[in-house]
Amino acid sequence: MLSTKENFYINKEEKFCSNTYHPLPVVLSRGKGVYVWDVHGKKYFDFLSSYSAVNQGHCNRKILNAFLKQSKKLTLTSRAFYNNELGNSLEYITSIFGYDKMLPMNSGAEAVEAALKICRKWGYEVKKVEKNKAKIIVCDGNFHGRTTTVISFSSCDESKKNFGPLTLGFEIIQYNNVRDLEEALKKDKNIVGFLVEPIQGEGGVVVPDDGYLKNSKKLCEKYDVLFIADEIQTGICRTGKMLACDHEEIKPDIVILGKALSGGFYPVSGVLADEEIMNVLKVGQHGSTFGGNPLGSVVAKESIKFAVDKDLSNNSRMMGDLFRYNLEKLKDKYKLIKQVRGKGLLNAIVLDCEESSDIPWQLSIKMRNNGVLAKPTQGNKIRFAPPLIITKKQILKAIQLIDTSFSELKYEYSSN
């Protein structure tokens, strides 16, 4: 049962906010590290990390200090003028990821849109595809945002319903299927790009087979097609490497970043590419009033610097291995757990129930009651993605709470 205080905030949000989300019924008011607290002061493990936007932990002190310092000096100039932070920030970020240039934006969806525009323009001006014939391949089960162009190639019918006319120029193939990709590339010379998530996060933490990304990149090179990696959720150490593509030692032609680039403080996203690709954009052909502002620039640089200095990739790898090992033990204990999957600290359990079942939601409520916040995705999957600063002691405590939640759910359902 929710308290009067909690209902007050929930009712106000539902009254004045558009009805586009179905939040877990908990009202948060404070966060620090891997924890968040509700309006009554109850502490929870945050095992969603704002969809991997707070990899560095809530209210990270180093990023906060940089944020406060810059916010007192200059926050926004627009790109009508130069500022003294953008160049420094992009020099550092491009050196870390190994690219010549970065186009700074704000949200992940904006960065995806920018990458699509760059790819198409490259297709016309470099690959010499016939005007208005360029096509980009995407994958079934994808999630790249909710703008009009992006939903046009979504696999979710509900995302498209009554939002047409939809944007043309995309072909959907099966994820984790190199043969499908090659067949598509063979038959159409107008394909200019392949947009793919190295791990499908919103799709239920779907991890492709080893070699899928590397072989896909080779095919893109063979057919003169840009390999575009959407690393918005998987990037910045989430999977145990700086980029998920690093697991297969490939360098995408275009990388899309977001979420953790913000450190959880300020919306920042970006597109990385080398000069021969990025330079197809000319003055006035793309932009953003807030993209590249001095405050966002400082936050992005400090967010990456913290991840590098604290070796969050290594911690993500070790803690992810520990977490999955213990989830597998729970799988042996509870028949409800059908599969455990993930990489680094991006993980999920697949429950042995219908996607329309209320069991995943009820389990999430049990976990909330016991102090772990996580939510279902794609019906019968529950995603677990804590901040990357999490410790062994905290992982084991969270596993204990998840175990308790399963046992309570099992008792309730066996009693009915």
N, C-alpha and C positions, 0 to 999 in steps of 0.2 A: 504493500500500500504506500502510495506517495503522500507526503505530508502536505499540509495547507500551503506552506511556503513554496514547496516544489511545484505544486499545481498552479500557484500564482504565476510563476515564471513560465511554465509550460503553456498555460492558457494565453498569456500575453503574446508569446512568440507565435503561437498558432493563429491568433487573431490578426496580428499585424504583418506576419511574414508569409510570402507566397508558399503554397503547399507543394514543395518540390522535394522534400526529404521526409524520411520516416525515422526520426532519431530514437536511439535507445532512451528510455525514460530515466534519465539522470541529469541533474542540473549542476554543472561545474562552475566553480568560481575561482579556482587557483590551481597552479601547476608548478612543479619543480622537478627537474630530472626525469625519472621514469614514472613519477606519480602525478596524479591530479586529485583535487579535493572537491567535494560537492558543497552546497550551500549550508549544510549542517556540520561540515568539517570532517566528514568521513573520507578516508584515504583509499584510492584505487590505484592499481597498476594500469597504466595506459598501454594497452596492447593493440592500438590502432595508429598511434602517432600522427593523428590528423592525415591519414593516408600517406604516411612517410614524409610529411613535411617537417616534423620535429625529430629528425634523426639524431641531432645533437643534444636532445633533451629539452624539456620545457624551461623557458626563461633562462637559457644558457648564459652564464655570467659574462663570459668573454664577448659573446655577440651582443648582449644587452649593453655592456659598457661602450662598445663601438657605436651601437645604435643611438644611445643617449648623447654621446659626444657629438656625433654628426648632426643629430636632430636639433641641437642648439645652435648650429652654425648655418646650415643650408640644407633644405630638404628637396626642393624641386626647382629646376630651371627650364624644363622642357629641352628638347634637342635643338631649339632655336639658337641656343648658346652652348659653348663648351663649359664643362665644369671640371674641377681639379681632382675628381675622384674616379670618374668613369674609365679613363685610360689606364690608371693604375690597377683598377679592379680587373679589367679585361686582359691586361698584360699577364696578371697572375693566373687567372682562370684558364686562359688559352694555353699557358705554359704547362699547367697541371695536366690538362687533357690532351695536349699535343696537336692543337689546331691553330691556324693562322688568325682566324677572326671569330667574333661572337656577335650575334644580333641580340641585344638585350630587350626583353619584353617583360610582361607582368605575370600573367597566368599561364598554366600549362597549355590550355586550349589555344591561347593566342600564339604560343610558340609552335604548336602543331600547324596552325594555319599559316604561319610565316614559313615554316619548312616546306609546306605544300606549294606555296607560291614560288619559293626559290627553286624547287625541283622542276616545276612546270616551265619556269623561265629558262632554266638551264636546258631543258629538253628542246625548246624552240631555238635558242640562240647558239647552243653548243652542239647538241646532238642533231639539230636540224630536222626535228619532227614537223610534219605538216601543221599549219596553223589550226588551232582549236581541236587538234586530234590527240593531244597528250593524254596518257592514261597512267594512273598509279595503282599498283597492286597493294591490297591490304589483306588481312587475315580474318577468318571467321572467329568470332569470340572476342574481337578487339574492343578496347575502350581507349579512345584518344581525346575524349571531351564531349561537349554537348552543343557546340556551335552548329549552325545550319549545314556547313560543308561537312563537318565531322560526322554528324548523325546520318548523313546521306549514305555513308558506307558502314554504318553500325549494323551489327548482327541482331540487335534487339529491335523488334518490330514496334514496341511501345515507345521507343525513342524517336521513331519516325512518324508515328500516327498523327495525322492532321497538322504536320509541319511542312508539307510540300508547297511548291515544287522543290524537289531535292536536287542537289548538285551532281552533275554528270562527271564522268571521267575516272571512275574507279572500278576495279574488278576485285571481287572477294574470292580468295582461295582458302584451302584448308590450312590451318596452323600446324606447324611441325611436320610439314610434308614437302620435302625438297622436290619430289617428282612433280607435284602440282605446280610448284613455282616454275620449274623448267618448261613444263608444257605451256604455261601462260606466256613465258618469255619467247618461246619458239614461234608461237602463232601470231604474235602482234608486235610489229616493229615500232609501234607508237608508244610502247611502255617506256616511261622515263624514270620511274622510281618504285621501290619496294619499301613500304612503311611497315615496321614490325616492332612489337614489344619483345624484348629478350626473354621476359617472363610475363605472362598475362596476369596482372595483378587483380584487376576488377573482374576478370573472367574466372576467378577462382584459384589464383596462384597456380597457373598451368606452366610447368617447367618443361621445355622442349628436350628432345633427345640430345645427347652429346653430339656435336658435329653439325647440328642443324644450322646454327648461325654461320659457322665457318663455310659450310657448303653453299648456303644461300648467298653469302658475300661473293664467293667464287663465281657463281652463276651470274650475279649482277655485273661483275667485271667482264665476264665473257660476252654478255649481251649489251654492254654499255648502258647500264641502268644504275641509278644512284641507290645505294643501300642506306635507308634512313632508320635510325634506331630511336624509338621513343623510350628514353631512359628517365622519364619524369618521375616514375615511382621506383624504378630499380636502381637509378643512379645514386651517386654520392654514398657509396659504401654499403648500401642496404643489403646486397646479396653476398657480401664478403670480398668484393673488389670495388674499386672506385666506380667502374661501370660494369654492368652485368656482361656486356660484350667482351670485357677483359678476360673472362673465364675461357673464352675460345681464342684469345689473342688476335682479335680482328679490330680493325679501325674502320668504323662506319664512315661513309662519305659525309653524312649529316647526323649530328647527335642533338636530340631535344632534351633539355633539362628544365626542371621546375621544382616544386615542392621543397625538398631539403635545401635547395639553393637559397631559400628564404630564412633558414634557421628557425622557422616558426614565427618570425617577427614581422616580415614585410613581404608582400607578394613580389617575387622575382622569378623570371624564367629566361630562357635563352636558347638560341640555335647556334651550334658550333659547326664550322666548316672551313675548309682551306680556301685560299684566295680565288682559285680558278672556278670555284662554285659560288662562293659568297659574292664575288664581284659582279655577278649578273644583275644584282639589284643596283639601281641608280637613284639619284636624289629624287625624292618625292614619290617613289614607287612602293614604299612601305614605311611604317613608323608608328610611334606611340608617344603620347604626351608624357606619360610617366616612365616609359621604358628607358633605362639608362640614367635615371635620376641619381643624384649624389648619395641620398640615403640608402636606396636600394643597392647601389654599387658597393658601398661600404659593408652592408649586411651580407651580400653575396660573397665578397672576398673573405670576410671573417668566418662565414659559415663553412666555406671550403677549407680555409686554413685550419680551423678547429678539427675538422674531419681528418686532415692530413697529419697534423701535429699529434693527435691522440690515437692515431692508427685505428680509426673506427672500422676499417675494412677487416683487420685481423680480429678485432673483438666480435664483429658481426659474424665472422666465419666460425669462431670458437663457440660463441654462445648459441649460434644457430644449430651447430652440431649437437650441443648439449640439449637444447630444447627439443629437437626432433627425436633424439634418442629416448628422451623421457615420454614424449608423445607416443612413440611406438610401444612403450611399456603400457601406457594407458590403452592403446589399441588392443593389446593382448588381454586387457582386463575388461574392456567394455565392447561388446559386439556392435554397439551403435557407431563406433568409429570404423569406417570402411577403409580409409586411406589417409596417410600422412604424406604431405608433399611440401616442397619448398627448397630454398637455397639461402644461406646466410640467415638473416632475421626477417625474411619474407616467407611466411609459412601459412599453411592451411590444413585443416582436417576436413575430409569429406565424410558426411554422416550417411549412414545406411537408412535413408528415408527418401520419400518423394521430395522434389524441389518445392512443391506447394505445401509441404508439411509445416506445421507450426513448431515442430520440435527444435530446429535450430534457434528460433527466436526464444523459446522457453529456456533453452540452455544458456543463451546469452543473458537472459534475466537472472538465472541462477548464478552465473559468473559475476554479474554485477552485484548481486546480493553478497557474494563472498569476496568482492574486492578486486575483480579483474574486468576491465572493459574491452570487449571485442564484439564484432557484429557479423551476422551472416552476409555472404555475398553469393550471388548466383544460386539462391535458394537453399541448397543443402550443404554449403561450404561455410566454414567460419575461418576468417583470416586472422592471423596473429602477427603483428608487426610492431614490437615495442621500440622505444628509442634505442639507438645503438650503443649507448653508454651503459646499458644494463650489465649487472654483475652476475657471477655464478650463483651467489647466495639469493639474489633476487629472482633469477630464473627458476631455481628449485622451489622457492616459496610460491611463485606463481603457478608452477606445475601442481603443487599441493592443493592450491585453491581450485584449480581446474578439475583436479581429481575429485575433490569434495562436491563440486557442482555436478559432475557426472553421476556420482553416487546418489545425490539427492534426486536428480531427474529420473534415474533408474528406479528408485524407490516409489516415486510418485506414479510413474507409468505402469509399474508392476502391480500397484495397489488398485488401479482402476479396473 
